[in-house]
Structure formats: C-alpha cells, structure tokens
C-alpha cells in the first residue's frame, strides 16, 4: 500500500460515451469513502483511446459528476501535485516506465498482426479454452525482430507472465488467486506507442499516490495483471476493493439492451440527483441500517466497504421512480419549481411569461402525482386553456346524461355563489352533494372529467383552487356546449 498522510482514491473513467450508471456508482463509492475517511478524491481522465474519445464526452462527464454533487480534490480542472490528470498528457511518463521494464527484461516486443491474434483466439475458443496469448514472440531472435521490422511491422510490448499463482487481498472479497498460465502474456504498450489500460493504470496510481482502488468486480482479472506490474516496477500496490456490479432484472450485466443505462438519460427523464445518488448507495447495502431516504451527510457518515456486498445488485427503475417521487414531495417548493422550468420549456411552454408565484401554486397542486420532473408538464397542461382537452376516458364519462346533470348543477351552484371567495368551491361541492342525489365516483368523476379532461390525476380541489372560479366555470360551460 502506498504510504499517504490520508487515504487517496480515484475515479478514472474513459470518455468514450456518456457516464454509465454503473460507473457513476463506482464514482459515488470512491467519493463516499474519501469523504468518510477525510481522504482525497481524484478524478483522472483515461483518454488514450484516441479513436473513441471525444471532448463532448469529457464535458458531459464533468457535468454529470457535478450534477451528482461528486466534487473532486484533484482533477483536470483542479490541478494538484500529481498532475497532469489526463492520460493523453502523461505519455512521457509511460515511455519512461516502459524503458525500465525493457531494461529489466520484464517485457518483450511482439510483432503479431491483429489477424494472427484473432486466429489464435478463435482456435482456443474452438477447443473450449480461455483465449490468451500463447507466446509466439517470446523467443524471437535478434534476426527475427529485424526481419519483422524490415517488413514494416511495429512491435507492441508484452509482459512476461510466469507460471504459478498471482495472489492479492481484496477488502470486499478476501484472498484472491489467478493462475499466471491462464492469464497469458499481456500487452503493456500497443504498436502505436499508446499504453494499454493495465500499464497506464499502474503507473498513474503509483505516481498519484493512490492508497485504495475501489472499482467493479469486472476488474478482478485486471488486478492480477496489475499486481505483476507493481512487482516488476518495484512499486507498493494500493489496497484493492472490488464491489459487485449493477445487474439488469434478468441478472445480466446492465447494458443498453435493458433500456436506460447512462446518468444523462436519467437526468433527461427528470430523476433528481439526490434520488439517484441515494438509490445507487442503497443498491450496494453500504449503509449501517436498511433505510430508504438518506441525506448526503448520512451516506458519508454511514459508508463502509465492509457492507458493500459481494452479490450483484439488480437495478429496478420502478424503485428509483418511487424514491424520486418521495424526493419530489419533500423538496422545497421554490427549488422544485426552478428544476421544473427546463422541462416546461422542452414542452414548448414560455416560462418567462408565467407568474412565478402562480406557477409555484400549480406545482404544489400536482407534485404528489409526479414520479419525475418530466411528469410535471403533463399534469400542468390542465391549467392552460390552449393545452386543455378531454381524453377518451373523460369523453366517455361525459356522454352520460347523469354526469352532464352533475356538471350543470355544479356550474349553477358556482354562478349562484357570488362574489366568489376562497371557500366557493367547498361550499358549492357541499351543496352539490345534497342536491345531486349521488355520491362518490358518480359525483366527483364527472367534475374531474369536465374540469381536467381526464379521469385521474391530482386532487380536484387543488386544481380548481389553482384555476380559479372564472376558469372552472368556463370549462363547465364548454362541456355543456360540447357534443361528445
């Protein structure tokens, strides 16, 4: 383990796409560990895949992490003593350490073409053997190497893996062992001079004084390779902890075929950052108690790798939506209204023309019926005459003569109660219950269908209060004029 005054952890994503929900969980665990222990959280961008790395992905990554309130102590835009924090800016460091490995005889040049490697892989798979490099270039003579170079082949560099077990201790999974002969000689630097993941990772984690590497269990075999590199470079390895992966309902690794997999998609769907962080934390059972709603402070206080768990955690979008709905109900109204504005604009509403206090009253009226921010515009349509209409279910209700009688009677009671005040709807409903001769759904469903255009939704009294006396009367009149 690297000696450090305080724990140092890192999140090191490759910016080849939007931030995956599983990677976000890894970032969260590292951030919680750092904040819980008083350590440092480092953000490193692993951007050596030149063909797939895009600046827009880096920008989105930083934005998504900030949206989740995962701040970093060192990173591309917050330089510390261990920078630079983009691997594309650290190539000289990798060349320096490759030279050390070459000089010590730990690596050798490999001139195998991609087609040759693929054929070797296919042959092993056909024999039901794990694919690995069989060492064709291990024993090349100087003459062999010169011949390949005259042919224009540029070598990659492979690490010589000895037979026998590779051991390391994992904080979550205990003692781990991999057989060297099953791993095969692995590439440390590609033929284009770009370092492979495992090599760059080891160099960076050592030079950045990373004390704990917390990542998904899919990196376990990588850790075995990295332990070999730590030993060859005479570096003290960090402490490793491999948490379980997020699984889809079919218990396969969560992927695009299962639907939404990126943080950005959930943002666009109207999930709150607090709810998403909360859900990702409880997915791993990393809390001291089985609680649902957790503040960021309590997540930091109660976080422990010991309780992360070894089994895969099934991602349940319905559970996330349920949790998000709880946050919507509890969020301060002014904050909630501000977060809803972009979703209203996305639906074509000119929010700058809306009175803020009136809009807050509308949001208050519908928030209990919304699971996401994106649900709110649909429920707010009822308050705008240009967007108000009747859906099929409401039209079916309003074709009934008794339903129209209830609507007409309620309209007449409202017109008779002048001037209207804040209690006008309550008084008219009380009178309606006495005069209509019906109750329950037979009384309220026609009114809901007439006023809102739907047969379900937020509480009717809240909607009418937000609409006001004049608008409600106008809608009742429209229903009575309409031929359904």
Buried (B, 14 or more C-beta within 10 A) or exposed (E): EBEBEEBBBBBBBBBEBBBBBBBBBBBBBBBBBBBBBEBBBBBBBBBBBEEEBEEEBBEBBBBBBEBBEBEBEBBBEEEEEBBEBBBBEBBEBBEEBBEEBBEEEBBBBBBBEEEEBEEBBEEBEEEEEEBBBBBBBEEBEEEEBEEBEEEEBEBBBBBBBEEEEBEBEBBBBEEBEBEBEBBBBBBBBBBEEBBBBBBBBBBBBBBBBBBBBBBBBEBBBBBBBBBBBBEBBEBEBBBBBBBBBBBBEEEEEBEEEBEBBBBBBBBBBBBBBBBBBBBBBBBBBBBEEEEEEBEBEBBBBBBEBEEBBEEBBBBBBEBBBBBBBBBBEEBEEEEBBEBBBBBBEEBEBEBEEBEEEEBBBBBBBBBEBBBBBBBBBBBBBBBEEEBBEBEEBBBBBBEBEEBBBBBBBBBBBBBEBEEBEEEBBEBBBEBBBEEBEBEEEBBBBBBBBBBBBBBEBBEBEBBBBBBBBEBBBEBBBEBEEEEB
